[in-house]
Amino acid sequence: MRHPDRYRFLGVVRVSSSWIGVPGTVRDIHNQASGLLYLRRVYFGPRLYLHKIAQADFDRHLHNHPWTWAWSLILWGGYLEERQGGVERMKQCGSGNLLRAGDYHRIASVLPNTWTLFVTGKRASSWGFSTPQGHVDYRVYFQ
């Protein structure tokens, strides 16, 4: 069953996906298998977001991000992150996390009520996953 993303302006009025990036727009992203909330994204500006991370990444493979860089500041809660080479790091309230283009990671577990401030650079590539066959674009990965 497909669970579509939901968009609301100021968390109240339902809007279409064309509102992505408009300050005050809230995007709820759901786990496609369970339908449960995976991530709540509040848009503050073109590259500034508030994230509520509700659950760990559910994909088998590590993923990248499409920006030249991305940085998050953990405001509340925390998470265990897995990076390439099996490196695991616990990120807790007050710590930051820098991801550069070409970095692959996965959130392995999440503390309850985890919130982050997320800032990105310019778009440089597409989302994708690091598989034994190499980088696989997210659109192909989720087919």
C-alpha angles and dihedrals in degrees: 000000000000117000109200122213115257125222127199132173112231086352092287117067117063112235137174127262088261085081092069108131097019107128110253095028115131120206120195113201116195134205103256093216100047103021090228122136110274102173136000112205122194113194114223096167143331093301105010122092142167111220130197105197104205100175143004123275107279098202123107094226135054115259135210131217124240097234133091085242140349129195129191131192114205105228098176135003118359146227144226111243126201119204135183114299092034093283111159125195130181112223114198138179110305097021126112132220124206121199120186128196107284095027114126123200146151133208102236098185137359133212115229117275096013115178128180137182106227125198126180140194124223121310110268106165143350130281114267149149133252106234133166085264091054130250113357119192113241092241090059094039093057097046 
